[in-house]
Each structure stands twice: as structure tokens, then as C-alpha cells.
Amino acid sequence: MGHGHDHGHDPAHGHEHGHGHAHGHEHEHDHDPAHEHDHAHGHGHAHEHEHDPAHEHGHDHPRTPLLEEGAGAGKILFFDAFSGIAGDMTIAALLDLGVPLLVIERAVAALPIEGFHLHRGHAHRSGIVATSFDVHVETPQPERTYGSIDAMLAAAPLDPPVAALARRIFRRLGEAEAAVHRIRLEDVHFHEVGAVDAIVDIVGAAAAIAHIGAEVVGSPLPMGRGFVKARHGILPLPPPAAVACLRGVPTYGVELDAELVTPTGAAIIAALATRFERWPTFAPDRIGFGAGQRELPDRPNLLRVVLGTRSGGEESLGSASHVIIEANVDDLTGEVAGHAIEALFAAGALDAWAAPITMKKGRPALTIAALAAAAQADAVATALLRETTSIGLRKIPVARTERPRRITTVKTAYGAIRVKISEGPFGPPQIKPEFDDCAAAARTHGVPVREVLSAALAAAKG
């Protein structure tokens, strides 16, 4: 949506989409000569301007207060894609929500690509003032393969969560193109303008989402019909690569001859969202609108994003007393995994652990998990997303059966030691001296810790 379609598919190369800016919503930016264009160049590329000839209100609308980093922690960021989704609309909507333009500029500036600039402006759709976003390419660009783009993202000085998320989105896009054209993933080509569009949209979206720090929920996606003229032939709508990106994502058909979901937009929402539903149960706090670049006949060409607060903990947990929070990650070092587990305990987890697993394509990975009381589930989930590279997690409501427990203090030859006694109708009591107390006493008296443990256990039983 929102693009001047550079949609040429070459079976030998795979990919000529102006992915973020070329599908079904051609640029129709009618610039208002009565409004001055505020050109602010950052990294050689950031312009702000107004786009609408009508400009019904006759004055600039006030800017949304900027979102601070991590402002979405523990919240839901809902993508309401009633007119579909594209890369440029995603960035525009997140800017409108309050993500600073500097977040996008800094991420893009970390990449070794030149010869373009970014435009942020405003557009009117059905009386709604929305933000628009464009990538304007100024100099000839090389063809780029998926392999070269992935290597570029891995080597760029991006924040690790941003790089990991951008690479995940690009992989989804690359695998879709590889499947459509029956070629190796590394050989998928992103042609000239399309490559710059896709890189900026994906890296910018990754930076914005990492900045907000909320759980992303998506709406089912509307799929237009018809055909689009590509460089090497006529393609059906929705584009084959977009459909391939949307495996597992709910979609529905609409009676509209237009490309509503672009491959880049599909890859972004498919990689970001932890679930899809018509509208989540939450209290909206902030709303942003991103404009597509073409008027649609039966709906405003907008993407709405809503940042909101969960209603009373988590409705899906029902009456469960406890929750298991877990995520699978395949790009976490042992050091970071250990730090993440400490952070889960600090956030209120009753237990936390890492278990080795094997993910798709035989990749070794870890499941990072925690057990928390229902009241602490959101705080623990926030810590897991903050301290790992995962972009989503699972919350599994569980019932917990606990032995009644009490702590008493016993006197030993090595001093006072606390002992935990767990009782109830489950057989003989479980008696366990507190290990930290025993270790401290062992150091003080210069004896093995097992001697202190044995003394404390004997004192508790006596």
C-alpha cells in the first residue's frame, strides 16, 4: 500500500518489488503550495513536509508527544490493518504514534547505503490527518541479494535487538521470494529501488518496535484482487510473495481491485505479531495513523496502530493462579541467557530456567522460561522481552499445587540456621536447611558445607 510499484519479478533473480513503497497505493502526494516544506536532513536524508492540497483545517495539527524508549513495556501495540499494510505505512503509523524520527534515522544511518533521503509528511484520508513516509532514491542503486543484505545487517553497528528483528523480517521476505521463484534463499535479488525501500522500511520498523517495547498484535488482513503489471509480466493480486509471507496469518477477501498487502508489509506483521485478532481486549492509550499513497474507493487508505494497556492483568489467563512465560530463541549467547534468568527472578518469577531445544532447519536454540504468580506475569513477560532477542512469548496459565510451608531457625554448633519445612497430606515432611546460611557458616568455621547441612537437618528433626 502506499507505493509506486517497481514490482518486477524475474524468475532468475526473484525480486523487483519496491516492497515498502510500491504496491497498490501509488504515490499521489499533492503538495500544498501554501505550506512551507520543512526540510531537515539527517544522514543526508530526512525531510518533513505537508502533503495535502485540501488541508481542510487550514493549520498544522499539533505534534504527538514523543514516546520514550520502553514506553510500551507490558502493553499491547495493535496493528489495525483495515486497509492492509505496507512498509511505508508501518513506519508512518509508528511515527504518528510518537516514535521519534531520530530512531528511524539513526538505524538507517548505521547502514552502508547512500543516495536516498527520507520524507515524513502529512496526508488527509476521509478527514483524518495521518503521517506519510517516503524513501526518495536519488542515485542509481546496485542490485542486492538476500545474502548480501543479511550480511550487511549482521555487520552494521545496530543495537542487537534491532539487528535481530530486522534480520528475522528480511528472512521471512527472502524465504517467501525464494519459494515463489524456486531458487536458493541466498540468490534472491532485490532490485535497485526495491532493495532500498525494503531495507529502510524493515530496519526502520525494527528500530521503532524495539524502541516501543510492546507486544504486537495484528488484525486479520484484507486481501484485494485483480492483477498488477510487473517488469516481467502480469502478477495476480495479492502478490505471490505476500501470500507466501502470510503462512499462518488470518486473511479475508475484499471486493476491491487493489494491492492492499505488500510483501514487505506482510513480512513485517507476520514476524512481529504474537497473535492475530479483530480487536484485543485492552484500553487504548495512544493512536497513530499511517497513510498509504493512493485513495481507495471504499475505505480510507490508512494503517491504524493503537498502543494500549492490558485490562486487569491478562484476560486469557482466566482464574489460573500462576503462569508459565516462555520464548524460543536461536540467537542468544550463554552469558545473555544467564543474565536474562537473573532478570526474570528480579521481576518476580518464582522459578526461571533455560532448556536446550532444536528449532527449524535443525538450529540449536534455547527455551527461556519462568513461572510466576498471575499478578506478576506481565512484569516477568516484560523482563523476558527486554532481556532477550525474542519478539514474542507464550503465556500458559497453570494451576499450582503447593505444600504448606514454614521456616524455622535451629541452633547448631555452627550457629543459627534457617530451615524450610514443607508439610501437608503428601507423606513425611520435606525438611531443607537454607543453603546460603549453611555456606556462610561453613566459611566462618572452616568446615565443609555438607557438615553444616547435616547438623542443621539433625537439629530440625530432633
N, C-alpha and C positions, 0 to 999 in steps of 0.2 A: 504494500500500500504505500503509497506515497512515493512513487518512483518513476523515473524516466527509463523505461525498460531497456536494458542493454542485454536482453535475455537471449544470448546466442548459445546454443548447445552444439558442441562439436563432439561426436562420439569418440573421436581420437583424443580429445582433451578433457571433456567432461563438463566444462562450466564457464558460461559467459554471463552469469546473472549480474546485473547491478543490484546485488542481493538486498542491500539495505535500502536502495533508493530507486528501484525500477520496476515495480510490479503493480499494474492495475491502477495506480493512482499517479498519473503523470503530473509533473510539476506544473501547477497553474498559478504561480505566485504573481499576482497582480500587485505591483509595488505602488504604494500610495505616494505620489509626488509631494503631497502636502506634509509628509512626515520625513524628518531627517533620519538618515541611516547612521546609527552609531557603530562605527567600525572599530572594534577592539581586537587587535591582532595578538594572539598568544601562540607561541611556537610558529609564528608566521601564519597562523590560521584562525582566528575566531572573530566572526563578525556578528553583531546584533543588529537586527532590523525589523521593521514592521512590514507585514505582507498584505494588507487587505485594502482594496480600493474603497469599499463601503465605509468601513470603520465607523459603524453606527454611533458609537458613543462619543466620538469626537475628541477623546483624550486618551492618554496612555493609562492602561489599567495598572493598579499598584502591584509591585512585585511581591511574590510569596516570600515570607521569611525563610531563610535558608535552613536546610536540615543539617544538624551537626552529625558528625560521624558516629555511627552506632545508635542513632535516634530510633531506629526500628527494632531494636533488640527486644525480643519477646512479643513482637507484634506481627500482624499479617499484612503483607503487601499484595493486594488483589489486582490482577490484570483483567479488567472487564473489556473483552475484545468483541464488542457487539458489531464492529465493522471490520474485524480481522486484526492482523498485526504485521508490522514490518519493522526492520531495523531502525529506520529514521524516526518512525512514530514512537518506538520504545524509548529512545533517548529523549525525544521531545517531551513525552509524558513524564519521564523521571525528572527532567529539568523543571517542568511546570510544577511538579510536586514539591520541589525545593532543593534538589541535589545541586550543589554549586557547579557552574560551568567549568570552574577550575579543576574539579575532579576529573571531568572528561578530558580537558586539555592536557593535564599532567600525564594521564595514562597514555594518550595518543603521542605526546611529546617523547615518551620513553621508547618509541618505536623508530627504527631506521627507515622511515618513509618520508618523502618530501613531495613538493609540487602540488599541494592542495591547501584549501582553507575551509574552516567550519563556519557555518552561518546559523545563528539562532535568531528566530523572529517570532512574529505572532500571526495567527490566521483566524478568521471567523468562520465557524461552521454552525449554521442554524442559530445564530445569535450567541453562541458560546465562544469566548475568546480563549484560544488554545495556543500552545507553543508549537513552533515548527523548527525543524532541524535539517540542515542540508550539508552534504560534503561537496564542495566545488573543486573539481580537479582542474589544475591549470597547466600542467606539463605532461608530456607523454609518460605513461607508466609501463613497466615491464609486465609480462605475464608471470604469474606466481603460482607455484604448485602448492598443494596442501602440505607436502613435506617441508618446503622452504618456509611457509608461513608458520607452521608449528615450531620449527627450529628457531625462527625469529622470536616468537612469543616466549619460548623457553629461555632464550639468551637475554631478552630485554630486561632492563632494570625495573620491572614492575613489582608491586607488592605481591608476595607469594599467593595470597588468596585470589587476587585479580588475575594473575597469570594462569593459575589452575582452572579458574572458572572460564576464562576466555578460551583456553585450550580445549576444555570439555565441550563448549558450544561449537567451536570450529570443527572438532572431531565429529560431532553429530551431523554437521553440514557436509563435511567431506565424505563421511560414510554414506550419506544419502546420495550424493552425486556419484560416488563410486558404484553404488548399487544400480542406479539408473543407467549408467553408461558401461557397466560391466568391465570396469578397469580397476587397477590397484589403487588403494587409497592414496598412496604417495604420489601417484601420477595425475590425480585430479588437478586440472588447471583452473585458476581463477583469472579471468581475462581482464587486463588493463583496469578500466574504471571500476568494474565489478569487484575486483580484488580490494581496491582502496575503500570502496563503500563498505564491503563486508568487514574488513579489518577494523575500520573506525567504529562501525556500529557494534560489533561484537566486543571489542576491547572497552569501548565506552560504556556499554551496558553492563559488562562485568564490573567495571570500576564503580558504577553507580549503585549496583546491587550490593557490592561489598561495603560501600560507604553507608548504606542504609542499615544493613544487618538484619532485615526482617525475613520471616518465612514467606516464600512466594506461593500464591495460589492462583491458578488460572481458570478462566471461564471456558466452556466448550467453544470451539472455533467455527465461525461461519465459513462455508466453502462456496465460492462463486462458481460459475460455469462459463462455457464458451472456449475461445481459443486466443492465443497471443502469437504475434509474428515474432519469431526469433531470427537470429542471424543466419541460421542454417535450416530454417523450416518453421512450420507451424506446430505449436505445442498446445496440448489441451490444458484447460484450467480446471482445478488448481494445478500448478506446475508439478510435474512428476517428482522433482527433488523435494518440494514442500510436503507432499504426501508421504514420501519416504522418511522425512524428518519427524512426522507426526505419529509414528508407530506407538500405539498405546494411549494416544491423546484423543479425547472425545471431540467429534466434529459433527456438524449438521449442515445440510444443504440449504441454500437460499436462491430465490429466483432472480438472480442478478448476473448479467454478463460482465463480470469484472474479476480481477485478481485481488482477492481480499487478504490472503495469507501468502506472504513471500517465503522463499526458502530460508532466508536469514531470520525473519520473524519467527518462523516455525521452529528453527533450531534454538533460538533464544528461549522461547517459552517452554519448549519441551525439555531443555536442560535445566531451566530454573525452577519450574513449579514442582512442589512436592505432591500436589493433588489438583484435581480439576472439579469445579462445581459451579452451579449457576450463580450463587452468591453465598459467601461464607457467613456464618453467624459471628458477627463482630460489630464493634462500634466504630464507625468511620471517624478518623481524626483529621486527615488531610486528603485532598483530591487533586489530581493532576490530569490535564488533557493534552494529548499529543496529536497534532493534525497531520493527516495524510495530505497529499498534494493534488488531489482531484476531487471535484464534487461528485458525490454519488446520488443517484436519483431517488432512493428510497430510505436513506439514513444519513446522518452526519458522519463524515469520514474522520472519525476520531478514535483514539485509544484512550480509555479512562483507566487510571491507576488510583487505587484507594489504599491509604495506609491506615490501619485501624487497630483497635485494642481488642484482644480476645475477651469474650464475655464470661466472666466468672471462672477463670482458670481455663478449662478446656472441655467444651461440651461433649466431645466424643469419648471422654473418659468415664462418663456415666457416674455410677456410685462407687467405682473401684477406689480402694484405699491407697493404692500405690501404682506407680507407672514405671515401665522399663523404657528408657530412652536410648536409642541406638542408631548408629550410622556405619555404613561400609565405606572405607576409604582405601584407595590403592596408591596414594602418593604421600604417605606420612612416614617420617623417619621415626626410629625408636625413641629418640630424645623428645620429639614433639608429642608422641603418643603418651610418654610418661608424664610430661608436663600437663597434657590435656586431662589425664586421670586425676592429677592433683587438683586441677581447676574444677573438676566435677564434684569432688569432695568439698571443696571450698564453697561451691554454690549450693550445697545442701544434700548431695547424694548420700544415701545410706551405704551404698556399695558402688564400685566402679571397676571396670576391667577391660582388657583388650584380648580378643581371641583371633588367632590366625584363620583366614579363610582363603578360598580361591574364587576369583571373580571371572567375568567373561574373558575369553581369549587366554585362559589359563594364568591370569595375572595374580600373583600373591598379594594379599591385602589383609587388612585388619578390620574387625568389627569393634568399634569403640562403644561401650555401653555403660549404663548406670541405672541403678534402682533408686527411686526417690518417692517420698510421700507425694500424694496428688497435689498438695498445696505448693510443693517446691518444684513440680515438674517443669513449669515454664522457665524458672531460673536455671535449672540444670540444663534444659534444652538450649537455652541461650548460650551457656558456657560451652556446650559441645560445638555449636556452630561457630562461636567466636574463636575457639582454640584449636580447631581442626580445619582441614581444607574442604570438608563436606559442605554441600549446598542444600542438603535436606536431611531429614532424620525421620525415624519412626517412633511413635508413642504407642506403647502396648499396655492397656490397662490390665492390672493384675490384682488378685486378692492375695494377701499375705497372712499366713498363719504364724503367730509368734508365741514362743514360750514366755510366760510371765517371768520377768527377771528382776533381780535386785542386786545391789552392790553393797558388800560389807567390807570392813577392814579387819585384817587379822594381824596378830603380833607374832613375829618370828625372831630368830637370832640375828637376822639381818635388818631388822626394823619393821615398820608397819607396811603392809602390802594390801592393796585393794584386790578383792576377789569378786568376780561376777558369778552369780548363782542363778541358773535358769531352771524353773520348776514346771509345774503343771501336770496334767494327766498323760504324760508321754514317757513314762518309765522313770528310772532313777534320775535325780537332778544332774544337770551338767555344771561342773564347777571348774572355773577357769581363772587363774590368777592373771592380773593385768600385766602384760609382758613388759611394758615400759617401766613400771615400778620395779619389777624383778631385775631388769637390765641395769637400772640405776643403782640398785642395792648391790648387785654383783660387782659393779665397777668400784663402788665405795669400799667394799670389803675384800676385793681381790680374789673372788671365787668364781667358778663357772656359773653361768646363769641358770643352768639346769639344777644346781644345788638350791638356789633361791626358789625356783619354781616348785621343787619337791617339798621344801619346807613350808611354803605358803599353802600348797594343796593339803598337806598333812594337818596344818593348823585349821584350815577351813573344815575338814572332815571331822576333826576332833571336837 
